[in-house]
């Protein structure tokens, strides 16, 4: 299973280095929904979805709609402003 970020409007997936791609197989795996939310905030993605993707099934198995209802306590804005990369 992969945890992906998908643009809600274009349906493109975020890949490494901040590029967007059409293929979920080429998308960056963020491993946890919390980390995906963090990266979406760092990249300032406005309208996005967190997608649980099964490569063996070749399709998303679950989609979290409107995860922008993000808990500020997990990653305070001050931390986001100083974070240089997506590192764990």
Phi, psi and omega in degrees: 000145177236144173256120186238161172251128179235134175291125186294327182277308184278339184067020175272153181257147177281127177252184180298153180063022173077012178274155178255144180220158181276338186264126176294331179294331180269351183288154177291136175267119182266359172069322177223152178295325179298316179292322177298318177298317178301310182296319178300322178290318179298318181279357179057041176285125187281302185241099187227169177231148171260125187243130170266115188243133177255108179302325181292327178276337180073021181203161176295140177259341180201145180227128174265110181278144175050053180285008178295349174285061191272137179282109182303334181292334180293312180222089181303151181306322180300321178293317181298325182288340182254353183285121184279342184203186182271006188308153180279000000 
